[in-house]
Amino acid sequence: MLTSGIRDWFTFLARCWEYLEPRGVLELLDICHPFRAEDAATNEVSSVFIRFGYRAEKSWASNGLDYRASAKHIERFKSLGFVNVGEEEKKWPLGQWAETGWER
């Protein structure tokens, strides 16, 4: 949950860049906001978890935090000079979806 604790991502990543050795690696693992469902019919109205996410976004914004920060990391990395920048998304099953045996 890095997203919920860093207000100035550019400065944080710039410091990471400064302390990395040549050919060093920086890896961020975090939740991608906003929460969403595999089934497009599941939305803020029908999912308590998704509703929580939208409320968290409003709360974080009032405290100077960017709820959708993880969606901006690729561009931040590139602007600082990082190379071989990539992203991998993993789905995290919750609720009934997790009980269907669906795997990826």
Phi and psi restraints in degrees (range 20) as a CNS / XPLOR table:
assign (resid 1 and name C) (resid 2 and name N)
       (resid 2 and name CA) (resid 2 and name C) 1.0 -56.0 20.0 2
assign (resid 2 and name N) (resid 2 and name CA)
       (resid 2 and name C) (resid 3 and name N) 1.0 -38.8 20.0 2
assign (resid 2 and name C) (resid 3 and name N)
       (resid 3 and name CA) (resid 3 and name C) 1.0 -53.9 20.0 2
assign (resid 3 and name N) (resid 3 and name CA)
       (resid 3 and name C) (resid 4 and name N) 1.0 -34.7 20.0 2
assign (resid 3 and name C) (resid 4 and name N)
       (resid 4 and name CA) (resid 4 and name C) 1.0 -82.6 20.0 2
assign (resid 4 and name N) (resid 4 and name CA)
       (resid 4 and name C) (resid 5 and name N) 1.0 4.5 20.0 2
assign (resid 4 and name C) (resid 5 and name N)
       (resid 5 and name CA) (resid 5 and name C) 1.0 -131.8 20.0 2
assign (resid 5 and name N) (resid 5 and name CA)
       (resid 5 and name C) (resid 6 and name N) 1.0 -0.4 20.0 2
assign (resid 5 and name C) (resid 6 and name N)
       (resid 6 and name CA) (resid 6 and name C) 1.0 -118.4 20.0 2
assign (resid 6 and name N) (resid 6 and name CA)
       (resid 6 and name C) (resid 7 and name N) 1.0 120.3 20.0 2
assign (resid 6 and name C) (resid 7 and name N)
       (resid 7 and name CA) (resid 7 and name C) 1.0 -88.6 20.0 2
assign (resid 7 and name N) (resid 7 and name CA)
       (resid 7 and name C) (resid 8 and name N) 1.0 -34.9 20.0 2
assign (resid 7 and name C) (resid 8 and name N)
       (resid 8 and name CA) (resid 8 and name C) 1.0 -117.1 20.0 2
assign (resid 8 and name N) (resid 8 and name CA)
       (resid 8 and name C) (resid 9 and name N) 1.0 84.0 20.0 2
assign (resid 8 and name C) (resid 9 and name N)
       (resid 9 and name CA) (resid 9 and name C) 1.0 -63.1 20.0 2
assign (resid 9 and name N) (resid 9 and name CA)
       (resid 9 and name C) (resid 10 and name N) 1.0 -38.9 20.0 2
assign (resid 9 and name C) (resid 10 and name N)
       (resid 10 and name CA) (resid 10 and name C) 1.0 -61.4 20.0 2
assign (resid 10 and name N) (resid 10 and name CA)
       (resid 10 and name C) (resid 11 and name N) 1.0 -46.0 20.0 2
assign (resid 10 and name C) (resid 11 and name N)
       (resid 11 and name CA) (resid 11 and name C) 1.0 -64.6 20.0 2
assign (resid 11 and name N) (resid 11 and name CA)
       (resid 11 and name C) (resid 12 and name N) 1.0 -42.7 20.0 2
assign (resid 11 and name C) (resid 12 and name N)
       (resid 12 and name CA) (resid 12 and name C) 1.0 -58.4 20.0 2
assign (resid 12 and name N) (resid 12 and name CA)
       (resid 12 and name C) (resid 13 and name N) 1.0 -49.3 20.0 2
assign (resid 12 and name C) (resid 13 and name N)
       (resid 13 and name CA) (resid 13 and name C) 1.0 -69.6 20.0 2
assign (resid 13 and name N) (resid 13 and name CA)
       (resid 13 and name C) (resid 14 and name N) 1.0 -33.3 20.0 2
assign (resid 13 and name C) (resid 14 and name N)
       (resid 14 and name CA) (resid 14 and name C) 1.0 -63.0 20.0 2
assign (resid 14 and name N) (resid 14 and name CA)
       (resid 14 and name C) (resid 15 and name N) 1.0 -39.1 20.0 2
assign (resid 14 and name C) (resid 15 and name N)
       (resid 15 and name CA) (resid 15 and name C) 1.0 -67.9 20.0 2
assign (resid 15 and name N) (resid 15 and name CA)
       (resid 15 and name C) (resid 16 and name N) 1.0 -38.8 20.0 2
assign (resid 15 and name C) (resid 16 and name N)
       (resid 16 and name CA) (resid 16 and name C) 1.0 -59.2 20.0 2
assign (resid 16 and name N) (resid 16 and name CA)
       (resid 16 and name C) (resid 17 and name N) 1.0 -45.9 20.0 2
assign (resid 16 and name C) (resid 17 and name N)
       (resid 17 and name CA) (resid 17 and name C) 1.0 -59.0 20.0 2
assign (resid 17 and name N) (resid 17 and name CA)
       (resid 17 and name C) (resid 18 and name N) 1.0 -43.0 20.0 2
assign (resid 17 and name C) (resid 18 and name N)
       (resid 18 and name CA) (resid 18 and name C) 1.0 -61.8 20.0 2
assign (resid 18 and name N) (resid 18 and name CA)
       (resid 18 and name C) (resid 19 and name N) 1.0 -37.0 20.0 2
assign (resid 18 and name C) (resid 19 and name N)
       (resid 19 and name CA) (resid 19 and name C) 1.0 -92.0 20.0 2
assign (resid 19 and name N) (resid 19 and name CA)
       (resid 19 and name C) (resid 20 and name N) 1.0 -8.9 20.0 2
assign (resid 19 and name C) (resid 20 and name N)
       (resid 20 and name CA) (resid 20 and name C) 1.0 -74.8 20.0 2
assign (resid 20 and name N) (resid 20 and name CA)
       (resid 20 and name C) (resid 21 and name N) 1.0 140.5 20.0 2
assign (resid 20 and name C) (resid 21 and name N)
       (resid 21 and name CA) (resid 21 and name C) 1.0 -72.2 20.0 2
assign (resid 21 and name N) (resid 21 and name CA)
       (resid 21 and name C) (resid 22 and name N) 1.0 160.1 20.0 2
assign (resid 21 and name C) (resid 22 and name N)
       (resid 22 and name CA) (resid 22 and name C) 1.0 -53.7 20.0 2
assign (resid 22 and name N) (resid 22 and name CA)
       (resid 22 and name C) (resid 23 and name N) 1.0 137.1 20.0 2
assign (resid 22 and name C) (resid 23 and name N)
       (resid 23 and name CA) (resid 23 and name C) 1.0 65.2 20.0 2
assign (resid 23 and name N) (resid 23 and name CA)
       (resid 23 and name C) (resid 24 and name N) 1.0 17.8 20.0 2
assign (resid 23 and name C) (resid 24 and name N)
       (resid 24 and name CA) (resid 24 and name C) 1.0 -69.9 20.0 2
assign (resid 24 and name N) (resid 24 and name CA)
       (resid 24 and name C) (resid 25 and name N) 1.0 164.8 20.0 2
assign (resid 24 and name C) (resid 25 and name N)
       (resid 25 and name CA) (resid 25 and name C) 1.0 -124.5 20.0 2
assign (resid 25 and name N) (resid 25 and name CA)
       (resid 25 and name C) (resid 26 and name N) 1.0 135.8 20.0 2
assign (resid 25 and name C) (resid 26 and name N)
       (resid 26 and name CA) (resid 26 and name C) 1.0 -120.4 20.0 2
assign (resid 26 and name N) (resid 26 and name CA)
       (resid 26 and name C) (resid 27 and name N) 1.0 125.9 20.0 2
assign (resid 26 and name C) (resid 27 and name N)
       (resid 27 and name CA) (resid 27 and name C) 1.0 -125.8 20.0 2
assign (resid 27 and name N) (resid 27 and name CA)
       (resid 27 and name C) (resid 28 and name N) 1.0 128.1 20.0 2
assign (resid 27 and name C) (resid 28 and name N)
       (resid 28 and name CA) (resid 28 and name C) 1.0 -112.0 20.0 2
assign (resid 28 and name N) (resid 28 and name CA)
       (resid 28 and name C) (resid 29 and name N) 1.0 127.9 20.0 2
assign (resid 28 and name C) (resid 29 and name N)
       (resid 29 and name CA) (resid 29 and name C) 1.0 -115.0 20.0 2
assign (resid 29 and name N) (resid 29 and name CA)
       (resid 29 and name C) (resid 30 and name N) 1.0 122.0 20.0 2
assign (resid 29 and name C) (resid 30 and name N)
       (resid 30 and name CA) (resid 30 and name C) 1.0 -156.8 20.0 2
assign (resid 30 and name N) (resid 30 and name CA)
       (resid 30 and name C) (resid 31 and name N) 1.0 167.9 20.0 2
assign (resid 30 and name C) (resid 31 and name N)
       (resid 31 and name CA) (resid 31 and name C) 1.0 -82.0 20.0 2
assign (resid 31 and name N) (resid 31 and name CA)
       (resid 31 and name C) (resid 32 and name N) 1.0 140.1 20.0 2
assign (resid 31 and name C) (resid 32 and name N)
       (resid 32 and name CA) (resid 32 and name C) 1.0 -95.4 20.0 2
assign (resid 32 and name N) (resid 32 and name CA)
       (resid 32 and name C) (resid 33 and name N) 1.0 121.2 20.0 2
assign (resid 32 and name C) (resid 33 and name N)
       (resid 33 and name CA) (resid 33 and name C) 1.0 -101.9 20.0 2
assign (resid 33 and name N) (resid 33 and name CA)
       (resid 33 and name C) (resid 34 and name N) 1.0 151.3 20.0 2
assign (resid 33 and name C) (resid 34 and name N)
       (resid 34 and name CA) (resid 34 and name C) 1.0 -79.6 20.0 2
assign (resid 34 and name N) (resid 34 and name CA)
       (resid 34 and name C) (resid 35 and name N) 1.0 157.9 20.0 2
assign (resid 34 and name C) (resid 35 and name N)
       (resid 35 and name CA) (resid 35 and name C) 1.0 -63.2 20.0 2
assign (resid 35 and name N) (resid 35 and name CA)
       (resid 35 and name C) (resid 36 and name N) 1.0 147.1 20.0 2
assign (resid 35 and name C) (resid 36 and name N)
       (resid 36 and name CA) (resid 36 and name C) 1.0 -148.3 20.0 2
assign (resid 36 and name N) (resid 36 and name CA)
       (resid 36 and name C) (resid 37 and name N) 1.0 163.8 20.0 2
assign (resid 36 and name C) (resid 37 and name N)
       (resid 37 and name CA) (resid 37 and name C) 1.0 -107.5 20.0 2
assign (resid 37 and name N) (resid 37 and name CA)
       (resid 37 and name C) (resid 38 and name N) 1.0 151.1 20.0 2
assign (resid 37 and name C) (resid 38 and name N)
       (resid 38 and name CA) (resid 38 and name C) 1.0 -61.1 20.0 2
assign (resid 38 and name N) (resid 38 and name CA)
       (resid 38 and name C) (resid 39 and name N) 1.0 -39.9 20.0 2
assign (resid 38 and name C) (resid 39 and name N)
       (resid 39 and name CA) (resid 39 and name C) 1.0 -88.1 20.0 2
assign (resid 39 and name N) (resid 39 and name CA)
       (resid 39 and name C) (resid 40 and name N) 1.0 115.4 20.0 2
assign (resid 39 and name C) (resid 40 and name N)
       (resid 40 and name CA) (resid 40 and name C) 1.0 -60.1 20.0 2
assign (resid 40 and name N) (resid 40 and name CA)
       (resid 40 and name C) (resid 41 and name N) 1.0 -21.4 20.0 2
assign (resid 40 and name C) (resid 41 and name N)
       (resid 41 and name CA) (resid 41 and name C) 1.0 -71.9 20.0 2
assign (resid 41 and name N) (resid 41 and name CA)
       (resid 41 and name C) (resid 42 and name N) 1.0 -20.6 20.0 2
assign (resid 41 and name C) (resid 42 and name N)
       (resid 42 and name CA) (resid 42 and name C) 1.0 -81.0 20.0 2
assign (resid 42 and name N) (resid 42 and name CA)
       (resid 42 and name C) (resid 43 and name N) 1.0 121.7 20.0 2
assign (resid 42 and name C) (resid 43 and name N)
       (resid 43 and name CA) (resid 43 and name C) 1.0 -138.2 20.0 2
assign (resid 43 and name N) (resid 43 and name CA)
       (resid 43 and name C) (resid 44 and name N) 1.0 -168.0 20.0 2
assign (resid 43 and name C) (resid 44 and name N)
       (resid 44 and name CA) (resid 44 and name C) 1.0 -59.2 20.0 2
assign (resid 44 and name N) (resid 44 and name CA)
       (resid 44 and name C) (resid 45 and name N) 1.0 -32.2 20.0 2
assign (resid 44 and name C) (resid 45 and name N)
       (resid 45 and name CA) (resid 45 and name C) 1.0 -73.8 20.0 2
assign (resid 45 and name N) (resid 45 and name CA)
       (resid 45 and name C) (resid 46 and name N) 1.0 -40.1 20.0 2
assign (resid 45 and name C) (resid 46 and name N)
       (resid 46 and name CA) (resid 46 and name C) 1.0 -93.6 20.0 2
assign (resid 46 and name N) (resid 46 and name CA)
       (resid 46 and name C) (resid 47 and name N) 1.0 -10.5 20.0 2
assign (resid 46 and name C) (resid 47 and name N)
       (resid 47 and name CA) (resid 47 and name C) 1.0 -120.1 20.0 2
assign (resid 47 and name N) (resid 47 and name CA)
       (resid 47 and name C) (resid 48 and name N) 1.0 118.4 20.0 2
assign (resid 47 and name C) (resid 48 and name N)
       (resid 48 and name CA) (resid 48 and name C) 1.0 -62.2 20.0 2
assign (resid 48 and name N) (resid 48 and name CA)
       (resid 48 and name C) (resid 49 and name N) 1.0 -38.6 20.0 2
assign (resid 48 and name C) (resid 49 and name N)
       (resid 49 and name CA) (resid 49 and name C) 1.0 -64.5 20.0 2
assign (resid 49 and name N) (resid 49 and name CA)
       (resid 49 and name C) (resid 50 and name N) 1.0 -45.1 20.0 2
assign (resid 49 and name C) (resid 50 and name N)
       (resid 50 and name CA) (resid 50 and name C) 1.0 -66.7 20.0 2
assign (resid 50 and name N) (resid 50 and name CA)
       (resid 50 and name C) (resid 51 and name N) 1.0 -39.6 20.0 2
assign (resid 50 and name C) (resid 51 and name N)
       (resid 51 and name CA) (resid 51 and name C) 1.0 -60.7 20.0 2
assign (resid 51 and name N) (resid 51 and name CA)
       (resid 51 and name C) (resid 52 and name N) 1.0 -42.1 20.0 2
assign (resid 51 and name C) (resid 52 and name N)
       (resid 52 and name CA) (resid 52 and name C) 1.0 -57.3 20.0 2
assign (resid 52 and name N) (resid 52 and name CA)
       (resid 52 and name C) (resid 53 and name N) 1.0 -43.4 20.0 2
assign (resid 52 and name C) (resid 53 and name N)
       (resid 53 and name CA) (resid 53 and name C) 1.0 -59.4 20.0 2
assign (resid 53 and name N) (resid 53 and name CA)
       (resid 53 and name C) (resid 54 and name N) 1.0 -43.8 20.0 2
assign (resid 53 and name C) (resid 54 and name N)
       (resid 54 and name CA) (resid 54 and name C) 1.0 -67.5 20.0 2
assign (resid 54 and name N) (resid 54 and name CA)
       (resid 54 and name C) (resid 55 and name N) 1.0 -34.9 20.0 2
assign (resid 54 and name C) (resid 55 and name N)
       (resid 55 and name CA) (resid 55 and name C) 1.0 -70.2 20.0 2
assign (resid 55 and name N) (resid 55 and name CA)
       (resid 55 and name C) (resid 56 and name N) 1.0 -37.3 20.0 2
assign (resid 55 and name C) (resid 56 and name N)
       (resid 56 and name CA) (resid 56 and name C) 1.0 -62.9 20.0 2
assign (resid 56 and name N) (resid 56 and name CA)
       (resid 56 and name C) (resid 57 and name N) 1.0 -39.8 20.0 2
assign (resid 56 and name C) (resid 57 and name N)
       (resid 57 and name CA) (resid 57 and name C) 1.0 -57.9 20.0 2
assign (resid 57 and name N) (resid 57 and name CA)
       (resid 57 and name C) (resid 58 and name N) 1.0 -44.8 20.0 2
assign (resid 57 and name C) (resid 58 and name N)
       (resid 58 and name CA) (resid 58 and name C) 1.0 -64.4 20.0 2
assign (resid 58 and name N) (resid 58 and name CA)
       (resid 58 and name C) (resid 59 and name N) 1.0 -41.3 20.0 2
assign (resid 58 and name C) (resid 59 and name N)
       (resid 59 and name CA) (resid 59 and name C) 1.0 -65.2 20.0 2
assign (resid 59 and name N) (resid 59 and name CA)
       (resid 59 and name C) (resid 60 and name N) 1.0 -46.2 20.0 2
assign (resid 59 and name C) (resid 60 and name N)
       (resid 60 and name CA) (resid 60 and name C) 1.0 -62.3 20.0 2
assign (resid 60 and name N) (resid 60 and name CA)
       (resid 60 and name C) (resid 61 and name N) 1.0 -42.9 20.0 2
assign (resid 60 and name C) (resid 61 and name N)
       (resid 61 and name CA) (resid 61 and name C) 1.0 -58.7 20.0 2
assign (resid 61 and name N) (resid 61 and name CA)
       (resid 61 and name C) (resid 62 and name N) 1.0 -38.8 20.0 2
assign (resid 61 and name C) (resid 62 and name N)
       (resid 62 and name CA) (resid 62 and name C) 1.0 -69.4 20.0 2
assign (resid 62 and name N) (resid 62 and name CA)
       (resid 62 and name C) (resid 63 and name N) 1.0 -13.3 20.0 2
assign (resid 62 and name C) (resid 63 and name N)
       (resid 63 and name CA) (resid 63 and name C) 1.0 -109.9 20.0 2
assign (resid 63 and name N) (resid 63 and name CA)
       (resid 63 and name C) (resid 64 and name N) 1.0 15.7 20.0 2
assign (resid 63 and name C) (resid 64 and name N)
       (resid 64 and name CA) (resid 64 and name C) 1.0 78.1 20.0 2
assign (resid 64 and name N) (resid 64 and name CA)
       (resid 64 and name C) (resid 65 and name N) 1.0 18.6 20.0 2
assign (resid 64 and name C) (resid 65 and name N)
       (resid 65 and name CA) (resid 65 and name C) 1.0 -107.8 20.0 2
assign (resid 65 and name N) (resid 65 and name CA)
       (resid 65 and name C) (resid 66 and name N) 1.0 141.7 20.0 2
assign (resid 65 and name C) (resid 66 and name N)
       (resid 66 and name CA) (resid 66 and name C) 1.0 -94.2 20.0 2
assign (resid 66 and name N) (resid 66 and name CA)
       (resid 66 and name C) (resid 67 and name N) 1.0 103.9 20.0 2
assign (resid 66 and name C) (resid 67 and name N)
       (resid 67 and name CA) (resid 67 and name C) 1.0 -59.5 20.0 2
assign (resid 67 and name N) (resid 67 and name CA)
       (resid 67 and name C) (resid 68 and name N) 1.0 -29.4 20.0 2
assign (resid 67 and name C) (resid 68 and name N)
       (resid 68 and name CA) (resid 68 and name C) 1.0 -103.8 20.0 2
assign (resid 68 and name N) (resid 68 and name CA)
       (resid 68 and name C) (resid 69 and name N) 1.0 25.6 20.0 2
assign (resid 68 and name C) (resid 69 and name N)
       (resid 69 and name CA) (resid 69 and name C) 1.0 -58.6 20.0 2
assign (resid 69 and name N) (resid 69 and name CA)
       (resid 69 and name C) (resid 70 and name N) 1.0 -39.1 20.0 2
assign (resid 69 and name C) (resid 70 and name N)
       (resid 70 and name CA) (resid 70 and name C) 1.0 -63.4 20.0 2
assign (resid 70 and name N) (resid 70 and name CA)
       (resid 70 and name C) (resid 71 and name N) 1.0 -24.3 20.0 2
assign (resid 70 and name C) (resid 71 and name N)
       (resid 71 and name CA) (resid 71 and name C) 1.0 -74.5 20.0 2
assign (resid 71 and name N) (resid 71 and name CA)
       (resid 71 and name C) (resid 72 and name N) 1.0 -10.0 20.0 2
assign (resid 71 and name C) (resid 72 and name N)
       (resid 72 and name CA) (resid 72 and name C) 1.0 -108.3 20.0 2
assign (resid 72 and name N) (resid 72 and name CA)
       (resid 72 and name C) (resid 73 and name N) 1.0 0.8 20.0 2
assign (resid 72 and name C) (resid 73 and name N)
       (resid 73 and name CA) (resid 73 and name C) 1.0 -63.9 20.0 2
assign (resid 73 and name N) (resid 73 and name CA)
       (resid 73 and name C) (resid 74 and name N) 1.0 -41.0 20.0 2
assign (resid 73 and name C) (resid 74 and name N)
       (resid 74 and name CA) (resid 74 and name C) 1.0 -55.1 20.0 2
assign (resid 74 and name N) (resid 74 and name CA)
       (resid 74 and name C) (resid 75 and name N) 1.0 -50.3 20.0 2
assign (resid 74 and name C) (resid 75 and name N)
       (resid 75 and name CA) (resid 75 and name C) 1.0 -65.2 20.0 2
assign (resid 75 and name N) (resid 75 and name CA)
       (resid 75 and name C) (resid 76 and name N) 1.0 -36.9 20.0 2
assign (resid 75 and name C) (resid 76 and name N)
       (resid 76 and name CA) (resid 76 and name C) 1.0 -63.5 20.0 2
assign (resid 76 and name N) (resid 76 and name CA)
       (resid 76 and name C) (resid 77 and name N) 1.0 -46.6 20.0 2
assign (resid 76 and name C) (resid 77 and name N)
       (resid 77 and name CA) (resid 77 and name C) 1.0 -57.1 20.0 2
assign (resid 77 and name N) (resid 77 and name CA)
       (resid 77 and name C) (resid 78 and name N) 1.0 -49.5 20.0 2
assign (resid 77 and name C) (resid 78 and name N)
       (resid 78 and name CA) (resid 78 and name C) 1.0 -62.0 20.0 2
assign (resid 78 and name N) (resid 78 and name CA)
       (resid 78 and name C) (resid 79 and name N) 1.0 -40.6 20.0 2
assign (resid 78 and name C) (resid 79 and name N)
       (resid 79 and name CA) (resid 79 and name C) 1.0 -65.5 20.0 2
assign (resid 79 and name N) (resid 79 and name CA)
       (resid 79 and name C) (resid 80 and name N) 1.0 -23.5 20.0 2
assign (resid 79 and name C) (resid 80 and name N)
       (resid 80 and name CA) (resid 80 and name C) 1.0 -90.4 20.0 2
assign (resid 80 and name N) (resid 80 and name CA)
       (resid 80 and name C) (resid 81 and name N) 1.0 -6.2 20.0 2
assign (resid 80 and name C) (resid 81 and name N)
       (resid 81 and name CA) (resid 81 and name C) 1.0 102.8 20.0 2
assign (resid 81 and name N) (resid 81 and name CA)
       (resid 81 and name C) (resid 82 and name N) 1.0 1.4 20.0 2
assign (resid 81 and name C) (resid 82 and name N)
       (resid 82 and name CA) (resid 82 and name C) 1.0 -62.4 20.0 2
assign (resid 82 and name N) (resid 82 and name CA)
       (resid 82 and name C) (resid 83 and name N) 1.0 144.5 20.0 2
assign (resid 82 and name C) (resid 83 and name N)
       (resid 83 and name CA) (resid 83 and name C) 1.0 -119.8 20.0 2
assign (resid 83 and name N) (resid 83 and name CA)
       (resid 83 and name C) (resid 84 and name N) 1.0 166.9 20.0 2
assign (resid 83 and name C) (resid 84 and name N)
       (resid 84 and name CA) (resid 84 and name C) 1.0 53.5 20.0 2
assign (resid 84 and name N) (resid 84 and name CA)
       (resid 84 and name C) (resid 85 and name N) 1.0 45.2 20.0 2
assign (resid 84 and name C) (resid 85 and name N)
       (resid 85 and name CA) (resid 85 and name C) 1.0 -81.7 20.0 2
assign (resid 85 and name N) (resid 85 and name CA)
       (resid 85 and name C) (resid 86 and name N) 1.0 132.5 20.0 2
assign (resid 85 and name C) (resid 86 and name N)
       (resid 86 and name CA) (resid 86 and name C) 1.0 -148.5 20.0 2
assign (resid 86 and name N) (resid 86 and name CA)
       (resid 86 and name C) (resid 87 and name N) 1.0 174.7 20.0 2
assign (resid 86 and name C) (resid 87 and name N)
       (resid 87 and name CA) (resid 87 and name C) 1.0 -147.0 20.0 2
assign (resid 87 and name N) (resid 87 and name CA)
       (resid 87 and name C) (resid 88 and name N) 1.0 142.9 20.0 2
assign (resid 87 and name C) (resid 88 and name N)
       (resid 88 and name CA) (resid 88 and name C) 1.0 -131.0 20.0 2
assign (resid 88 and name N) (resid 88 and name CA)
       (resid 88 and name C) (resid 89 and name N) 1.0 127.7 20.0 2
assign (resid 88 and name C) (resid 89 and name N)
       (resid 89 and name CA) (resid 89 and name C) 1.0 -106.7 20.0 2
assign (resid 89 and name N) (resid 89 and name CA)
       (resid 89 and name C) (resid 90 and name N) 1.0 132.0 20.0 2
assign (resid 89 and name C) (resid 90 and name N)
       (resid 90 and name CA) (resid 90 and name C) 1.0 -116.7 20.0 2
assign (resid 90 and name N) (resid 90 and name CA)
       (resid 90 and name C) (resid 91 and name N) 1.0 140.0 20.0 2
assign (resid 90 and name C) (resid 91 and name N)
       (resid 91 and name CA) (resid 91 and name C) 1.0 -89.9 20.0 2
assign (resid 91 and name N) (resid 91 and name CA)
       (resid 91 and name C) (resid 92 and name N) 1.0 142.0 20.0 2
assign (resid 91 and name C) (resid 92 and name N)
       (resid 92 and name CA) (resid 92 and name C) 1.0 -118.7 20.0 2
assign (resid 92 and name N) (resid 92 and name CA)
       (resid 92 and name C) (resid 93 and name N) 1.0 98.6 20.0 2
assign (resid 92 and name C) (resid 93 and name N)
       (resid 93 and name CA) (resid 93 and name C) 1.0 -71.3 20.0 2
assign (resid 93 and name N) (resid 93 and name CA)
       (resid 93 and name C) (resid 94 and name N) 1.0 136.8 20.0 2
assign (resid 93 and name C) (resid 94 and name N)
       (resid 94 and name CA) (resid 94 and name C) 1.0 -134.4 20.0 2
assign (resid 94 and name N) (resid 94 and name CA)
       (resid 94 and name C) (resid 95 and name N) 1.0 155.3 20.0 2
assign (resid 94 and name C) (resid 95 and name N)
       (resid 95 and name CA) (resid 95 and name C) 1.0 66.0 20.0 2
assign (resid 95 and name N) (resid 95 and name CA)
       (resid 95 and name C) (resid 96 and name N) 1.0 -146.3 20.0 2
assign (resid 95 and name C) (resid 96 and name N)
       (resid 96 and name CA) (resid 96 and name C) 1.0 -60.3 20.0 2
assign (resid 96 and name N) (resid 96 and name CA)
       (resid 96 and name C) (resid 97 and name N) 1.0 -34.2 20.0 2
assign (resid 96 and name C) (resid 97 and name N)
       (resid 97 and name CA) (resid 97 and name C) 1.0 -56.2 20.0 2
assign (resid 97 and name N) (resid 97 and name CA)
       (resid 97 and name C) (resid 98 and name N) 1.0 -42.2 20.0 2
assign (resid 97 and name C) (resid 98 and name N)
       (resid 98 and name CA) (resid 98 and name C) 1.0 -65.2 20.0 2
assign (resid 98 and name N) (resid 98 and name CA)
       (resid 98 and name C) (resid 99 and name N) 1.0 -26.8 20.0 2
assign (resid 98 and name C) (resid 99 and name N)
       (resid 99 and name CA) (resid 99 and name C) 1.0 -83.7 20.0 2
assign (resid 99 and name N) (resid 99 and name CA)
       (resid 99 and name C) (resid 100 and name N) 1.0 -7.4 20.0 2
assign (resid 99 and name C) (resid 100 and name N)
       (resid 100 and name CA) (resid 100 and name C) 1.0 -81.3 20.0 2
assign (resid 100 and name N) (resid 100 and name CA)
       (resid 100 and name C) (resid 101 and name N) 1.0 -9.6 20.0 2
assign (resid 100 and name C) (resid 101 and name N)
       (resid 101 and name CA) (resid 101 and name C) 1.0 81.8 20.0 2
assign (resid 101 and name N) (resid 101 and name CA)
       (resid 101 and name C) (resid 102 and name N) 1.0 10.2 20.0 2
assign (resid 101 and name C) (resid 102 and name N)
       (resid 102 and name CA) (resid 102 and name C) 1.0 -67.1 20.0 2
assign (resid 102 and name N) (resid 102 and name CA)
       (resid 102 and name C) (resid 103 and name N) 1.0 128.8 20.0 2
assign (resid 102 and name C) (resid 103 and name N)
       (resid 103 and name CA) (resid 103 and name C) 1.0 -131.6 20.0 2
assign (resid 103 and name N) (resid 103 and name CA)
       (resid 103 and name C) (resid 104 and name N) 1.0 154.7 20.0 2
